[in-house]
Every structure is written in C-alpha cells, then in structure tokens.
Amino acid sequence: MSAASALGACSGVQSALDPAGHEAREVASLFWVMVVGAAVVWTVVIGVAIYATRLRPDPHEDIVGHRLILWGGVAFPTVVLAGLLVYGLGLMPKLREAGEGLRIDVSGEQFWWRVAYRPKEGEPVLSANEIRIPVGERVEFALTSPDVIHAFWIPSLGGKVDMIPGRENRLVLKAEKAGVYRGACTEFCGASHALMAFDVIAMDKPAFEDWLGSRPADPARAKGRDLFTLHGCGACHRVGGTEAKGEVGPELTRFGQRKTVGAGLLPNTPENVARFIRETDVLKPRSKMPAYGALSPDDALEIARWLGSLK
C-alpha cells in the first residue's frame, strides 16, 4: 500500500482521524500523542536490541545489566506511560462538559434509529435514521435501547457510547464545521447490524433553528397516500398531518428530506424506496418490518413517490 493510499484512508465522513467536532479533535489528539509515546518506547527498545546484538555483542558486566533493567525497564516506561496517563485524564473534563440547551434522544433499535429533538422551548420534533445538529453548539444526546445493546458512534464528531436496555447514557458533541457525517452502530446487534448507519447533518445555527421550528405541510391527497393507508402502513409508522399514528417503526413525517432509506442502506430515491417496501426481508434480514411482496411494483412506487414528497 502506498503512503498516499494510507493517508487517504485517514480522511472522510467516517474517519476518527479527520475530526470535524471538538470531542473528535481531542480524541484524535490523544491518539497521535499515544502514537508518539509508543514510537519513542519502540525506538528505545529496538535501539537497545541493535546495540546488544550488533554493536556490542560481547558479554557485559552485571552492573550494566542492572542499570539497563532499572533505567530502561522500570524508570523510562514508567515516566512515559505516566505522562500519557496524565495527558489522557486531563482531557476528561473537556469531554464531560454539559450541553447548551438542545437535547436529542436517540434509541437504537433492530435495525434503525429512533430520534427525538427536545429543545428547551417548544414541542419535541420526531424523526428517524438521520440527525441534524447546529454548528458551534454543544448538543446533548440521551442514548438508550429497547431491545439489545447497540453502540452510537459518529467518528468525525466524537467517541463511541454504548446504548444499553434499561439505562440512559449521555454524550455531548459539538460540530465545528457544517457538513454531512456518517454514524453507525458499532456493537453487534443481530443479522442486519452492518446495515444500521445514519447521516448526521451539521447545519449553521440559523438554518437549523428554521428547520427545527418549521411545521411540515399537510401532505396533499394522492394515490400514494391512499395506498399507504389502505395497506395499514400507518399502524407502524407516523406521518404528521395524517391519520398515520404508529410508533412501532420509523417516523416518516419528513421522510423526503432524508438522504437514505433503511438506515443508510440505499440512496433515498422512489425506486429504492419501492424496492425496500417489497423486499425488506432481502435487503434487511431479520428486521421487524414485513416485506410487502404482494404489493404490485406500480403501487409500491406510488407510495414511495408520496413518501418522497413529505418534506
């Protein structure tokens, strides 16, 4: 592998070594400090080995061996490791600061993400499989799970936190620049664990506040909406402004704004949504949503186009 390829792998929307948030920057700094510390220890050990086997292979006096053990085997690693420990512990207060008002509840479920924005003022805003946050503000995440252990990780913005049934864990993140970053579940949680991702959209604060405070328009009557209701989709999914009030599956009120379908599985296009509706069991094994294979391709596409209009 070339050096350019190796360095290129350290960047991107899902790289902990290409930080775009305060917490991720601190973690990346800790990583590089640890790399430097390990390199120093490795260099000294290899240097001593070369000296003993190549430069001075002859027997040494006992006092030389004792000094090597004392200074090289005890004092040197103790000082280096103690310094790294102090540096690492010094980061903890910075990573445990409180949020600045906005709280986002995220529940990891098999195999998708339930999201609820809870600002200090106003009603909660429900969503799924996508998270939007304001740039420059410390946002507090309340993380839990109703089924098995999941793990919430947005490498470019911060560290990983487990989502444990019956327990609420907290994470505070601050995005430093606008962009789209990728998060994922990093704790094996079942057959579709690898198909459980999400986008995080960091927006300028005014744009985020406009988005959070806006009310989705009532969807117009359409064939796709009628088919959605006829086939009982509203029993599991909620769509604001309609009779669909289900809470079993993902919230679909602003589905048309999302970049993907199926929690990062496919780009959000009518064709992909229609395929997901009819082939859920193939695209996302062991998920709780049944496959609507009996639904005609045309009807599935009508539903998909209507869902794409929900913005």
Protein Blocks (a to p, Z undefined) as FASTA:
>chain_A
ZZklmmmmmgcjkbfklccbfklmmmmmmmmmmmmmmmmmmmmmmmmmmmmmmmmmcccd
fklmmmmmmmmmmmmmmmmmmmmmmmmmmmmmmmmcccehiacdddddddddddddddfb
dcddddehiacddehiacddddddfkbccddddfklmccddddehiacddddddfbgcdd
ddddfbdfbjklmmcccddddddfklmmmmmmpccddddddfklmmmmmnommmmpcceh
iablcfkbccfklmmmpmbehhhiaccdfklmmmmmmmmmmmmghiabdcffkbcfklmm
mmmmmmmmmZZ
